[in-house]
């Protein structure tokens, strides 16, 4: 994610991202956590002393935030996820530290949550403390993923997720992409779904996420939410594992890499 969105953008102290497999939810969670760490280091909010990424994704054990723990820790982000023998489990395990971090006023917490009603149950298990915090629950949409055929279908799924999480959505993130092959037309097509979904849910379109080579194309367009450029930090291994995406100095084929 770029160090700064193109417009003023404020994270609520606890921000949970929900989206189906392939929506880009995990990449966005990592990017937002790294951005939050920069804000903490710069003293932008005097009360915030920690940037924490909580991995609540129990649906895809081969592609989760916890897979890049060493990298993000070096950037000032604390990762809260099951450790040891439980690190690769697909169980809805909530660590005591994560529950406590929801209530800590000195903590900017980003939650990477599984993207269907089953995955959202993990979030529902801490809805009692989430309700006491200033939180965002953001729906991440990539129109190229399955079950994105209509506004009605997406809204129905979103309401099922909200019911399982026992929390209300507060915004939508449009993240329609084909990775580095994404065009401006792809982004516009995604907005044609994301905007009416947000309207139907009664929440704002909070962010427009896209590949960095497209940021300038959309940054100056009126009527859009803040635009953020995404650097892909995870790549699926051919056997289902994950490896860190190469930096721009390591691979000329990675466009728009963010330091």
Secondary structure by P-SEA (a helix, b strand, c coil): cccccccccccccbbbbbbccccaaaaaaaaaaaaaaaaaaacccccccbbbbbbccccccccccccaaaaaaaaccccccccccccccccccccaaaaaaaaccccbbbbbcccccccaaaaaaaaaaaaaccccbbbbbcccccccccaaaaaaaaaaaaaaacccccbbbbbccccccccaaaaaaaaacaaaaaaaacccccbbbccccccccccccccccbbbbbccccccccccccccccccccccccccccc
